[in-house]
Structure formats: structure tokens, C-alpha cells
């Protein structure tokens, strides 16, 4: 299991709360499934991530990679052990959230 940075944990909690407030249990389940997929992919091949999400090339940072899992962008550290540092819905205004 991959660790989550406190900021990433807050992002996931906020997303879940948003879905629960809107009574969207399927969206909450899809979030959990996407995070499970992201963890498996990161553990399986940590170097497979992108430098930044394609729509947001200015988000590239040394030591951080991004993958798309389900409808979410997940950022993680490339050093061992990997840590998930960000989770964003695909249409979120990511630059304003960092």
C-alpha cells in the first residue's frame, strides 16, 4: 500500500465528502476504485508516470510524476518509497488547487 501525504489525504476526504453531500455513492465508489488502480500502477512501474498532466505541463516538478486513473489525476513522488501527494478530478482547475 502506498502512503498518502497529508494534503492528498485532505483532497480525497474533500472529494468523498462532496460526493456524499450530493448523494452520489457511485462517484465515491469510482474514486476508491481509481485510487486502488493508481496504487497498483505506481507499485507496478513507478517510472511510468508523466512529468505533468498533458493539459497542465507547467505542473512538472522534479521528483513528482502523474498518472491518470479513472477520472482522476494522481501525483506521486518518484523516490522510494513512493508517496501519493495529490488527487484531482480530471476537470478540476488543477493550477489553482496547488
N, C-alpha and C positions, 0 to 999 in steps of 0.2 A: 504494500500500500504506500502510495506517495503522500508525503506530508503536504499540508496547505499552509501558506503564510497567513498571518492574521488578517491581512487585507483581503486575500482571496476568500477566506472563510466568511468575512463580513459580506462580500459580494454574493456568495452562494446563499447565505441566510437571507439577504435582501431579496434575491430573486425568488426564493421559495416563499417568503412572506408575501411578495407581490402576487404570486400565483394563487396562494391560499386565500388572500383577500378577495381576489376576483373569482373565487370558487372554480379554479382550473386545475383539478387534480391530475389530468393527463399531462399538462405542461410541467407540473412538478415532477412527475414520473419521468418525463423526457429529459429533464435536467439531470436527474440522478443517473439515468442511462448514459447520457452524454459524458458525464464526469467519469463513470466507470470505463467507458470506451477510451477516454483521454488517458486515464491512468494506465490502462493496458498498453496503449500505443506508445506512451512515453517509456514505460518499463521495457517494452519490447525493442525499441530502437530510439534512444534519446536524441540521436543526431538527426532524426527525420524531420524535425520541426523547421518552420520557416523563420527567417530573420524577423519578419513582421507580417501581420495580416496583409494580404495584397491590397485591400482598399486603403491601408494606413501605413505606407512604407516609412513614414517618419517615426514610427514607434520602435524601430530597430534599436536595440540596446545590447552592448557586449554582455555575454553570459546569459542571455534570455532568448528562448525560442518560442514559437507559437504553432499551435495545431488547431485545426477545425474539427470539432467533434459534435455531431448532430448539428444543432443550430447555434452552437457556441464557439467562441474563440477562447482558447485556454493558453495562457502563457506560463512558462516554467523555466527554472534555472537549468543551465546546461552542465553545471558542475555536479559532481556526485557527492551526496545523494541529490537527486532532482527534487525540487520543491515547486508546487504549483503556486504562482504568485498573482494570477489574475484570471477571472472568468467573466466573459461578457457575452450577452446575446448578440447574434450576428448583425442586427441592425442598430445596435446601440451606438451612440456617438462616442466612440472609444476615446479619442483625444481629450475630450472634456471630462472623462472619468478618471484619467490617470493623474 
